[in-house]
Every structure is written in C-alpha cells, then in structure tokens.
Amino acid sequence: MRRGGDGLGLYLSPWDRNAECYPDAAAYDDFYCAQLTELCTGYGELVEVWFDGAGSAGREYDWERITGIVRAHQPGAVVFNMGDPDIRWVGNEDGLAEDPVLYVSDWTPNDVHTEAVLGFEPRYLPPECDVSLRHGWFWHPFDEPKSLEHLLGIHYRSVGLGANLLLNVPPTRDGLIDTADLAVLEEYSTELARRFGAPFEARLAQTDAGIWEVSFAGDVEIDHLELAEVLDAGQRISHHRVLVDGVIVAEGRTVGIRRVHAFPARTVRSLRIELDGPSPALAAVRAYRTGVETAPVVPSVEDYRAPEADIIVM
C-alpha cells in the first residue's frame, strides 16, 4: 500500500467485549492502551487512527490517556471522532453528507446504535463519511458490491460536498479482495477520471464584495462545475449561487475544500458567482464537460437491503 503512495490508517475498536478484562474498566484501559501502543509503534507512520463509539454509549474510557498515546507516537495522524478528535463522523454509515458541510463543530454523534452525542468546545472538525463497498463491513459469499451508479452517488454526496470519504473494501476469508469488488472499483476510478480528469481551468476576479467573475479562454461547453474556497481564515462561505446571463444554474450552501455541481449543458465564456458569508473568497473554479447533466441518485436503504441475511445495511 505504501509503495503505491497511500498512507496507512488503523482502526482499533474500544468495544472489545471478548476481552476477559472488559468488565473491569481500569484493567481494560490498560489492556486497550497496550494494544494501541503496539499499533502506534510497530507499523511505521500512520495518517489516521480511527476510533468509534459503537457499543460504548455510557461506557467511560480514559480518553486522555488513549489519545495521548496517539499524540506521543504518531503526532501526524488525525484522530477520528472520539477522545480528542481531529475529524468527526458524519452521522450515518451510508457515506452521505448533507449541505451545509460545516468544518467547525462543538459536537459529534457517538454511534449508529444510539442517540448519544459527544460535546466539546467548538473546534475545526471536518466530517468523514464512512461506508462499505458491500452491505456490511465484512465480506460474505452471498453479498455483492454496490453498483457504479451507487458509488458515484456517494461520491457526489461526500467528496462533492467538501467532506472526506472512507470507503471500506472487505477482504475475503483468504485475505484477498473479491474480483467483483475489484471490477467495480476499477469502473469507479475510470469513471471519475473520465468525468473530472480534463478540467477547463478558469480565471477568477473579485468584482465586488462576495461577487466573483469567472472567465475561460474561449467558449466552452460545460455540465459540471467545481468550486474551492480559500480556507486560510476558516470556512467563510455560507451560501453560493452560480449564474449564467443572470440565470441561476446552480446554488448551495457551503463550499469548503470542494463543491461539485451538475447542471444541464450550456456553452459559456464567463460565469458569475455570488457568495454569502463573512469575507468569503474562492480559491479555484474548474469546469467540466462530462456528458452527464444530473448528480447520481443514491438508492434508499430499503431498496438496498440484502434479502439473504440479516446484516448491517450501508
């Protein structure tokens, strides 16, 4: 994985009910911290350490000690959701964010099983959208991966809204990736490259407070637009509108690191973007001609439920 340029992140669930010492909170903290220390010191540099609250609502863990281990041994790793988090859970296991995607928060959901929440002082805490390629987190021979259209729908509702996407790909019982999973992942990668691999770069000029003119080198036919916000002073854009000849062709609330819009194809040489918020600013605008004029529709959970077995639906 590292040879391919990917960073390594590790997940250690706090909810190990199989441990004999689990009923003894202090003993279990020792046990858990020993495991975490091994993971943080024996596998090289980590980019993320992933904790969740599944099964742990109401349980008291020594989070200061736990996250202290990560900070001491892996200072460059981001911590997910628990203890002293750097990123937060989006609140579902479907991989879907909602507009607005806010990067500053004073709370995060604890787990998918309860209504428990974790609160703290407001902090920079962008969301991560976790979802499995299959119905559940683990591989089953009767299960199958999501369709290409489903994955693209998740992409638009996570990455396309400025959130991070964590896509689980479960290995088989032989420790390999199922060929069906590899096939749909290759389709997904190929389609993203086809849609977004050749952008029309735009020139930006701020003409008034919250008003930006976007111009291209010549006439271009486009059906997608990607906006990026200047984040040096934090997330500032609370609402935005994209206009062509005075007509709104796309709008939404937050932008953040990335906001993708799909709309009916049109030929343009320039666009006008109106921004609301305190001193909002755009970092970049890119346009695309994808041949697709609407965002993919994500199936409902009911439509995607596996009839063969009672497994977690995602």
C-alpha positions in Angstrom: 0.0 0.0 0.0 2.7 2.5 0.9 4.6 1.5 -2.3 1.6 2.9 -4.1 1.8 6.2 -2.3 -1.1 5.5 0.1 -0.9 6.3 3.8 -1.8 3.7 6.5 -4.6 4.3 8.9 -5.6 1.8 11.6 -8.9 1.2 13.4 -8.9 -0.2 17.0 -12.5 -0.5 18.4 -12.8 0.4 22.1 -15.6 -2.1 22.3 -13.8 -5.5 22.8 -16.4 -7.4 24.7 -14.4 -10.6 24.2 -11.6 -9.4 26.4 -11.8 -11.1 29.8 -10.9 -7.9 31.5 -13.7 -5.8 29.8 -16.0 -5.7 32.9 -13.1 -4.1 34.8 -12.8 -0.6 33.4 -9.3 0.1 34.7 -7.9 -3.2 33.7 -9.5 -2.9 30.3 -8.0 0.5 29.8 -4.5 -1.0 30.5 -5.2 -3.8 28.0 -6.5 -1.5 25.3 -3.7 1.0 25.7 -1.1 -1.7 25.4 -2.8 -2.8 22.1 -2.9 0.8 20.9 0.8 1.4 21.8 1.8 -1.7 19.8 -0.2 -0.4 16.7 1.3 3.1 17.0 4.9 1.9 17.4 5.2 -1.2 15.2 3.8 -0.3 11.8 5.6 2.9 10.7 4.0 6.2 10.1 0.2 6.4 10.4 -2.0 9.0 8.8 -5.2 8.2 10.8 -6.2 6.4 14.0 -9.9 5.5 13.9 -12.0 5.2 17.0 -15.7 4.8 17.2 -18.4 4.7 19.8 -20.2 1.5 18.7 -21.5 -0.3 21.7 -19.8 2.1 24.1 -22.5 4.6 24.9 -22.4 5.2 28.6 -19.0 3.5 29.0 -16.2 5.6 30.5 -12.8 5.2 28.8 -9.6 7.0 29.7 -9.7 9.0 26.5 -7.0 11.4 27.7 -4.6 8.5 28.1 -5.8 6.8 24.9 -5.4 9.8 22.6 -2.2 10.8 24.4 -0.6 7.6 23.1 -1.5 8.6 19.5 -0.2 12.1 20.0 3.1 10.8 21.5 3.9 8.2 18.9 2.0 9.4 15.8 1.8 13.2 16.0 1.0 13.4 12.3 -2.0 11.1 12.5 -5.5 12.5 12.6 -7.8 11.1 15.3 -11.4 10.1 14.3 -14.4 11.2 16.4 -13.5 10.1 19.9 -11.4 11.5 22.8 -9.6 14.4 21.3 -10.7 14.2 17.7 -9.4 16.0 14.6 -12.1 14.8 12.3 -15.7 13.8 13.0 -18.2 11.1 12.0 -20.8 12.4 9.5 -23.5 10.6 11.5 -24.5 7.7 9.2 -22.9 4.7 7.6 -24.2 5.4 4.1 -21.3 7.6 3.2 -23.6 10.7 2.8 -23.1 14.2 3.9 -25.7 17.0 3.8 -25.4 20.6 2.8 -24.2 22.5 4.7 -21.0 20.6 5.5 -19.5 22.6 8.4 -15.9 22.3 9.3 -16.3 23.8 12.8 -18.4 21.9 15.3 -18.9 21.6 19.0 -20.4 18.1 18.9 -20.4 14.8 17.0 -22.6 11.7 17.1 -21.3 8.9 19.3 -22.5 5.9 17.4 -25.1 4.5 14.9 -27.0 2.5 17.6 -28.0 5.3 19.9 -28.8 9.0 20.0 -25.8 9.7 22.2 -23.6 12.7 21.3 -20.1 13.9 22.3 -19.8 17.6 23.1 -16.7 19.9 23.4 -15.6 23.4 22.8 -16.0 24.5 19.1 -13.1 23.2 17.0 -12.0 22.6 13.5 -13.6 19.2 12.9 -14.3 18.4 9.2 -16.6 15.3 8.6 -15.6 11.9 7.3 -18.2 9.8 5.5 -17.7 6.1 6.1 -19.4 3.4 4.1 -18.7 -0.1 2.9 -18.4 -1.2 -0.7 -20.8 -4.0 0.3 -23.8 -4.1 2.6 -21.8 -4.7 5.7 -18.2 -4.1 6.9 -17.2 -7.8 6.4 -17.2 -10.0 3.3 -19.9 -12.6 2.8 -20.1 -15.0 -0.1 -23.8 -14.2 -0.7 -23.2 -10.5 -0.7 -22.2 -8.2 -3.6 -20.6 -4.8 -4.1 -22.5 -1.6 -4.7 -23.1 -0.6 -8.3 -21.1 2.0 -10.1 -24.0 4.4 -10.0 -24.4 3.9 -6.3 -20.7 4.7 -5.7 -20.9 7.8 -7.9 -23.9 8.9 -5.9 -21.9 8.5 -2.7 -19.0 10.4 -4.2 -21.2 13.4 -5.1 -22.7 13.4 -1.6 -19.4 13.2 0.2 -16.4 14.4 -1.7 -18.6 16.6 -3.9 -19.9 18.4 -0.8 -16.5 19.0 0.7 -16.3 16.1 3.1 -13.8 13.2 3.2 -14.8 9.7 2.0 -13.7 6.5 3.8 -14.7 3.5 1.6 -14.4 0.1 3.3 -13.3 -2.8 1.0 -13.5 -6.0 3.0 -11.1 -8.8 2.2 -12.4 -12.4 1.6 -11.7 -15.2 4.1 -8.5 -15.8 2.1 -7.3 -12.3 2.7 -7.9 -11.2 -0.9 -10.1 -8.6 -2.5 -13.0 -10.2 -4.2 -12.8 -9.9 -8.0 -16.3 -8.5 -8.2 -15.2 -5.7 -5.8 -12.0 -5.0 -7.8 -14.1 -4.8 -11.0 -16.5 -2.1 -9.7 -13.6 -0.2 -8.0 -11.9 -0.1 -11.4 -15.1 1.1 -13.0 -15.4 3.8 -10.3 -11.8 5.0 -10.7 -12.1 5.1 -14.5 -15.4 7.0 -14.5 -14.1 9.6 -12.1 -11.0 10.1 -14.3 -13.3 10.4 -17.4 -15.6 12.9 -15.8 -13.0 15.0 -13.9 -9.7 14.3 -15.5 -9.7 17.2 -18.0 -11.0 20.4 -16.5 -11.4 23.7 -18.1 -9.4 26.0 -15.8 -10.9 29.3 -15.2 -9.6 32.8 -14.3 -11.1 34.4 -11.2 -11.6 38.1 -10.5 -13.4 39.6 -7.5 -15.5 42.5 -8.7 -17.3 43.4 -5.5 -17.9 42.1 -2.0 -19.0 38.5 -2.5 -19.1 38.8 -6.3 -16.7 36.8 -8.5 -16.4 36.8 -12.2 -15.2 33.5 -13.8 -13.8 33.6 -17.3 -12.5 30.9 -19.7 -10.0 31.3 -22.6 -12.9 30.9 -25.0 -16.4 29.4 -25.4 -16.6 26.1 -23.5 -19.5 23.6 -23.2 -19.9 22.5 -19.6 -22.2 20.5 -17.4 -20.3 20.3 -14.2 -18.6 23.0 -12.0 -16.2 22.5 -9.1 -15.7 25.3 -6.6 -13.0 25.5 -4.0 -12.9 28.0 -1.1 -10.0 29.9 0.5 -9.7 28.3 3.9 -6.8 30.2 5.4 -9.1 32.1 7.7 -11.6 29.3 8.1 -14.7 28.3 6.3 -16.5 31.5 5.3 -19.0 30.8 2.5 -22.5 30.2 3.9 -24.3 30.2 0.6 -23.4 30.5 -3.1 -25.1 30.9 -6.5 -23.7 30.3 -10.0 -25.3 32.5 -12.7 -25.1 32.5 -16.5 -26.5 35.5 -18.2 -28.3 36.4 -14.9 -29.9 33.0 -14.6 -29.0 30.7 -11.6 -27.8 27.4 -12.9 -26.5 26.0 -9.6 -26.6 27.0 -5.9 -26.0 25.6 -2.5 -24.7 26.5 0.9 -21.1 25.6 2.0 -18.2 25.1 -0.4 -15.1 24.2 1.7 -12.3 22.3 0.0 -14.6 21.2 -2.8 -18.1 21.7 -4.1 -19.3 19.9 -7.2 -22.5 20.9 -9.2 -24.1 19.2 -12.1 -26.5 21.0 -14.4 -27.8 20.9 -18.0 -25.0 21.5 -20.5 -24.5 25.0 -21.8 -21.9 26.9 -23.7 -20.3 29.7 -21.8 -17.3 32.1 -21.8 -17.9 33.5 -18.4 -19.9 32.9 -15.2 -20.8 35.0 -12.2 -20.6 33.5 -8.7 -22.3 35.2 -5.7 -21.1 34.3 -2.2 -22.7 35.0 1.2 -20.8 35.0 4.4 -18.1 37.0 6.3 -15.4 37.9 3.7 -15.9 34.8 1.5 -13.3 34.0 -1.1 -12.9 31.5 -3.9 -9.6 29.7 -4.4 -10.4 28.0 -7.7 -13.1 27.2 -10.2 -12.9 24.3 -12.6 -15.5 23.3 -15.3 -16.1 20.0 -17.0 -18.0 18.5 -19.9 -18.8 15.1 -18.7 -21.9 14.2 -20.8 -23.8 13.8 -17.6 -26.2 16.6 -16.5 -27.5 15.4 -13.2 -26.0 14.1 -10.0 -26.4 10.3 -9.5 -29.3 9.2 -7.2 -28.4 7.2 -4.2 -30.7 4.2 -3.6 -32.6 4.2 -0.3 -31.6 1.9 2.4 -34.8 -0.1 1.9 -34.0 -0.6 -1.8 -30.5 -1.8 -0.9 -31.4 -4.2 1.9 -29.9 -7.7 1.4 -32.7 -10.3 1.4 -30.3 -13.2 2.1 -29.2 -12.4 5.6 -29.6 -10.1 8.5 -26.5 -7.9 8.1 -25.9 -4.3 8.6 -27.1 -2.2 5.7 -24.8 0.6 4.5 
